Structures are given as C-alpha cells and as structure tokens.
C-alpha cells in the first residue's frame, strides 16, 4: 500500500487533532482581530497550498464580506515592487514552511505594514518563525510527495480563519467534518474498482464551481503529479466559454456536483457534456438526486453535507481515485518523477 493512501486514511484523526489543539490559539487571534479588523486579506502560497488558498478566498469572502486577493509572489521576489499593506492581513500557507518565495512575500509584507499569519504543518519552520501569528496544521509527518492530509488540514485552517474574522462559521459544524471524511473513506473499494476503467486515460477535465472550484484544481493536480495525466481544470462557467470545444465522445470529465447554489451551473454544464457524449464522473452526496440523470458514473457520499462544508469531504474521493489510478497504471504515487517534497522557487 502506498504512503499516499495511508495518509489519505489518516485525515479524520488529523482534522480532529487540528481542531482540538488549535482552538485556543484561534480564539486569541479572533479577539485580536475584533479590535482591528482588516480591510483586505492577501493569501500567498504555491502548489497544493495555493489550491487551499483559492478555497480560502471563496470561503472568507462569502462568510465575512472582506475582499481577498491571491498574491503573485514575483511582484516581490522578481520585480521588488513596494506594496501598501496597511490594514491588511497577509496569510502565508505552506506544508513545509520552507517555500522560499512564500516566506519572502510574508517577510516583506510584515515590513510594509501588514499583520501576518502563517499556516503550516511544521512548528519549527522558517514560516512559523517569520509570521507574527501561526495556525498549525497538525497532520503529522507527511512522507508522500503528493500532499493529501495537509491539504485538507489547510482547508480546515481556512475555516478557522474565517471564524476568527467574524464569518458565519459554526464550530459545531466544523466538528462534523471529520465524521464526513470518515464516511467518504468508506468509498475506497468502490473507487478502486472504478479507477480500473481509467487505467489508460491520458487526458481529462475537472470541473467545479464556487467553494469546490479549488477542488477542481487540486484533483487535476493530483492526476497530473501521480498519474501523469494531462488534466485541465475549469469553473463550470468558464468551461462553457470556450474549452468545451475540445470535448468529443467518451472524453472524460470529472465534476464536483454538490446540491446548493452552484448546482444550476454545474447541471447546465453536465447537460451540455451529455449531449456531446462525454463520459462524466460526478462527485456528489445523498442530497443531490438530480445528478443521476446527467452523470455517466457517480461517486456519492452516503449522506447529505451542508454546501459550505462540502469541500473537505468532497476532495477525499478524488484523492482516493488518484492514488488508486496510479497503482492501476503501475506508478508509485509517493515518488512522482522529477518531484521532491519541498520545492524552492523565487
């Protein structure tokens, strides 16, 4: 069994541990922000952490009304452009805490007037030392190159940040997430069997919208780095604005399809794809029965999940699919070619 699969299975415990251990720190940060609420939040990250940041952008804007920007690190690292970060919270997200450009952006932001927060899995990292405040993702050591449990841990940290910023996030709801993830893990035998069908898949599209848009990026990244599949990712709206032209009969499309406000957009896209005879695999839950007439195949979580809470349990079947498919292809998902656990860029 791969380490990637082992670490996917560890997520309920890792999420529970993070919630339990970080709440006191989160409450202190919340009291601090109540005295001086930021007018802007800037998130800086790379790779999988950047996908967690993309999720955080949607979540924080939806729940708090504070505008959120995703930083372009080259503005600081290459162009050396000064920024006015007064009344801004700059949040750096890194599994290892050793991403060179992420740390440099955070350091410069602090010098330029920002309040800074680091989110990392490594207590002794450069990021943890650089940031004024730290939320620890208590996922335990992640040995597989492909990040899984740290991604969901970072997403959970985004919920905690939204809570600290006064957003409409209830702790009682967050406490249900590990249980929803455990339920998703029960789908592993079904997903393993499904992955065999796609053993020779070389290209695919992943579609999401709103809070699950970031999951489209993360699923596609996992397919690229562990299965060597050319995987494009789009919002369902953007997909209809041009990229759908590449679809032909039996073209594989994976869609995050929760019930809720994004379903009308996702369903419209799925209807178009069905008319083109695409092969559509939908990730959904027990609350969406309309998806059955549109999808070719489904990965369905057994119980309904509140839309705002879907992103963490919904990515778990995608992680399982990528790990199982890599094995079907005779690949080692723990050691993708040319990749290492920590990537240093400027």
Buried (B, 14 or more C-beta within 10 A) or exposed (E): EBBBBBBBBBBBBBBBBBBEEBBEBBBEBBEEBEEEEBEBBBBBBBBBBBBBBBBBBBBBBBBBEBEBEEBEBBBBBEEEEEBEBEEBBBBBBBBBBBBBBBBBBBBBBBEBEBBBBBBBBBEEBBBBEBBBBBBBBBBBEBEBBBBBBBBBBBBBBBBBBBBBBBBEBEEEEBEBBBBBBBBBBEBBEBBBEBBEBBEEBEEBBBBBBBBBBBBBBBBBBBBBBBBBBEBBBBBBBBBBEEEBEEBEEEBBBBBBBBBBEBBEBBBBBBEBBBEBEBBBBBBBBEBBEEBEEBBBEBBBBEEBBBBBBBBBBBBBBBBBBBBBBBBBBEBBBBBBEEEEBEEEEE
